[in-house]
C-alpha cells in the first residue's frame, strides 16, 4: 500500500488525490476486510501553501491603462489610488 501511495506522489498526483486513496484503503481495511491484520498508518498529506504572485507597479499600470470600458475605468480608479497610497507608504 505504501508503495502505491509513493507511486502516486512520484507520478505527480495532488495531495487531495493521495488523501482519497488513503481514506479508501483505510475504509477497505476497517469495514470490508475487518479480519485482515493489515494496519495502514499513513497520515493525510497537506496541500503545499503557495504564496500569491504580487504584481509590480508597471504591471498594475499596464492593466489599468488597458481598461477601455468607462465602467471598468470607474472601478479601477479607486483601486489604483489605494494601491498608489499603499505603495507610497512603504517607500
Secondary structure as UniProt FT lines:
FT   HELIX           2..10
FT   TURN            11..12
FT   HELIX           15..27
FT   HELIX           28..32
FT   TURN            34..35
FT   HELIX           57..65
FT   HELIX           70..89
//
